[in-house]
Amino acid sequence: MSPRDLRGLVPPEPMEIILDDVDNGSSGQQLAYVLPHFPGPLIPLLQQRKVSFDSEMLPDMSGVVLKLVLP
């Protein structure tokens, strides 16, 4: 799975895209996104939806990969 790069978008568009994907996805689906930084404001919204998540910095430090697994 190749992560969807959302670094060029203006907030709150990346968060809206991620939440739309989460709300319309299926159980067990895995999603991944590249963001310019850790999405602090998004985390409580993912937790409310019981989405499992992990993140890691890109090797070149140009962004963060956010990995999600839908409940």
KOLTOR-794534 format. One record per residue (C-alpha): x, y, z; residue in three letters; residue number from 1. Coordinates in Angstrom, 1 decimal. Example, Ala and Ser with C-alpha at 12.3 -4.5 7.8 and 13.67 -1.06 7.14 Angstrom:
% KOLTOR-794534
<<12.3; -4.5; 7.8>; "ala"; 1>
<<13.7; -1.1; 7.1>; "ser"; 2>
//
This chain:
% KOLTOR-794534
<<0.0; 0.0; 0.0>; "met"; 1>
<<1.4; 3.3; -1.0>; "ser"; 2>
<<0.6; 6.2; 1.3>; "pro"; 3>
<<-1.5; 9.1; -0.1>; "arg"; 4>
<<0.6; 12.3; 0.1>; "asp"; 5>
<<-1.4; 15.1; 1.6>; "leu"; 6>
<<1.5; 17.5; 2.4>; "arg"; 7>
<<0.6; 20.0; -0.3>; "gly"; 8>
<<-2.9; 20.6; 0.9>; "leu"; 9>
<<-4.0; 23.5; 3.1>; "val"; 10>
<<-5.6; 22.7; 6.5>; "pro"; 11>
<<-8.1; 21.5; 7.3>; "pro"; 12>
<<-8.3; 19.6; 4.0>; "glu"; 13>
<<-5.9; 16.8; 5.0>; "pro"; 14>
<<-8.0; 16.1; 8.1>; "met"; 15>
<<-11.2; 16.2; 6.2>; "glu"; 16>
<<-9.9; 13.7; 3.6>; "ile"; 17>
<<-8.7; 11.3; 6.3>; "ile"; 18>
<<-11.9; 11.5; 8.3>; "leu"; 19>
<<-14.0; 11.0; 5.1>; "asp"; 20>
<<-11.9; 7.9; 4.2>; "asp"; 21>
<<-12.2; 6.6; 7.8>; "val"; 22>
<<-16.0; 7.2; 7.9>; "asp"; 23>
<<-16.5; 5.5; 4.5>; "asn"; 24>
<<-14.0; 2.7; 4.8>; "gly"; 25>
<<-14.6; -0.9; 5.7>; "ser"; 26>
<<-13.7; -2.9; 8.8>; "ser"; 27>
<<-10.0; -4.0; 8.8>; "gly"; 28>
<<-9.1; -1.6; 6.0>; "gln"; 29>
<<-5.6; -0.2; 6.1>; "gln"; 30>
<<-5.0; 3.4; 5.1>; "leu"; 31>
<<-1.8; 5.5; 5.0>; "ala"; 32>
<<-1.1; 9.2; 4.5>; "tyr"; 33>
<<2.0; 11.4; 4.3>; "val"; 34>
<<1.6; 14.6; 6.3>; "leu"; 35>
<<3.9; 17.5; 6.9>; "pro"; 36>
<<3.9; 16.9; 10.7>; "his"; 37>
<<2.3; 14.8; 13.4>; "phe"; 38>
<<-1.5; 15.4; 13.2>; "pro"; 39>
<<-2.2; 16.2; 16.9>; "gly"; 40>
<<-5.7; 17.5; 16.4>; "pro"; 41>
<<-6.7; 14.5; 14.4>; "leu"; 42>
<<-5.8; 11.9; 17.0>; "ile"; 43>
<<-8.8; 12.4; 19.4>; "pro"; 44>
<<-11.1; 12.1; 16.4>; "leu"; 45>
<<-9.5; 8.8; 15.4>; "leu"; 46>
<<-9.7; 7.5; 19.0>; "gln"; 47>
<<-13.4; 8.4; 19.1>; "gln"; 48>
<<-13.8; 6.2; 16.0>; "arg"; 49>
<<-11.7; 3.4; 17.6>; "lys"; 50>
<<-9.2; 3.6; 14.7>; "val"; 51>
<<-5.8; 2.0; 15.4>; "ser"; 52>
<<-2.9; 4.3; 14.3>; "phe"; 53>
<<0.8; 4.5; 14.1>; "asp"; 54>
<<3.2; 7.1; 12.7>; "ser"; 55>
<<6.8; 7.3; 11.7>; "glu"; 56>
<<9.0; 10.1; 10.4>; "met"; 57>
<<10.1; 9.8; 6.8>; "leu"; 58>
<<13.8; 9.0; 6.5>; "pro"; 59>
<<14.5; 12.4; 4.9>; "asp"; 60>
<<12.5; 14.2; 7.7>; "met"; 61>
<<10.2; 15.8; 5.1>; "ser"; 62>
<<7.0; 14.5; 6.8>; "gly"; 63>
<<5.2; 11.9; 8.8>; "val"; 64>
<<3.6; 8.7; 7.6>; "val"; 65>
<<0.3; 8.1; 9.4>; "leu"; 66>
<<-0.9; 4.5; 9.2>; "lys"; 67>
<<-4.5; 3.6; 10.1>; "leu"; 68>
<<-6.4; 0.3; 10.6>; "val"; 69>
<<-10.2; 0.7; 10.6>; "leu"; 70>
<<-12.2; -1.1; 13.4>; "pro"; 71>
//
